[in-house]
């Protein structure tokens, strides 16, 4: 079998690229490679919040790359309603209803630090700037929440146009649409890229078979990292795994939330969120811990504060809910935390990964971008996603000292959320100073002064000597470029 396009990965991004490309050019032979079980898939585990403004932080507008990422999220939000309709049409005679929820309530808990206050302020400012409707909500009169005493929300706002979809329903709809469009599916794993004359000419499967292709798209999430490692040194930055755990619960006491309820995005983390799935079932997420080599499952010390956080900050009645299912997925995280989108420096290789926590939400917009490249449609006069080119040097949005300060903020935020209380005679500055020093030591280990996000510095602090050496070699290689 020979394909015009091979897409590595059958999650939300891989299938979206396949469907959009097939819709544009029905003559293309498109093959999607991926295990039916989708082990470690972020798409399967996703809460699938269609949040754009609710994700805004005080840092969203600080750098051109951050602004481009926000623009990508806004474009995806605009496309989602029509995208679901197009999937239903492409599926032909297979009806796959997709449950969606409208509305997002953002609440700031009493345990939060100044970073949370800044995020709430930034959400309001961004909504006002772009004409996005929102309502300020009395945090002490939210009828759908019954937080524990002392942990009641201190601020809240409602975004009527944001919400969520059921990730499992969307994947089923994508499967049906791909089938209806004649996309070939191969239930296997890609173990390596096949190259000839410095160009990618196909992929090699775990079965030993080779699948020749005119173009290859890497859209297999965190698993793309092992294929990146096979490219010439310095070609594309390393990919890490952002581990996330969530659970589905059945309400026993009280009413399930009628819309998405979440905390704002905080430094180094994604906060808490509850998504209604219907019939009293709620999706409760999620943790966020970045590793170079992800563990087989979530650590108990990370899960415990997640569960206590729901009960204390959202609704103490959740303590009585029955656990139906646990979700554990690996988010693809680049060294600079920005996506890898578009043509790679290696001919005939394309990327649609590195999306961190935004892959599911951004899928319709990313699919349009990749499909345009794959079908050689008219190139835009100005490519809004050029900043995310896979062969770029790591984007630095701050100084090394700023990065160390943010690492200290993340450490203190986690400590406060997990119950740290210092006596009045002590301040938190000695703890913050130790964290700053640890962050600077991590940068020193890498041998190149590079400003990394706090969660990436956390991964460096836990990495073994081999991983440190690999990242250091990459950074020294790209630093030598003109």
Buried (B, 14 or more C-beta within 10 A) or exposed (E): EEBBBBBBBBBBBBBBBBBBBBBBBEEBBBBBBBBEEBEBBBBBBBBBBBBBBBBBBBBBBEBEBBEBBBBBBBBBBEBBEEBBEBBBEBBEEBEBEBBBBBBBBBBBBBBBBEBBBBBBBBBBBBBEEEEBEBEEBEBEEBEBBBBBEEBBBBBBBBBEBBBBBBBBBBBBBBBBBBBBBEBBBBEBBBBBBBBEEEEBBBBBBEEEEBBEBBBBBBBBBBBBBEBBEEBEEBBBBBBBBBBBBBBBBBBEEBEBBEBBBBBBBBBBBBBBBBBBBEEBBBBBBBBBBBBBEBEEEBEEEBBEBBBBBBBBBBBBBBBEBEEEEEBBBBBBBBBBBBBBBBBBBBEBBBBBBBBBBBBBBBBBBBBBBBBBBBBEEEEEEEBEBEBBBBBBEBBBBBEBEEBBBBBBBBBBBBBBBBEEEEEEEEEBEEBBEEBBEBBBEBBEBBBBEBBBBBBBBBBBBEBEEEBBBBBBEBBBBBBEEE
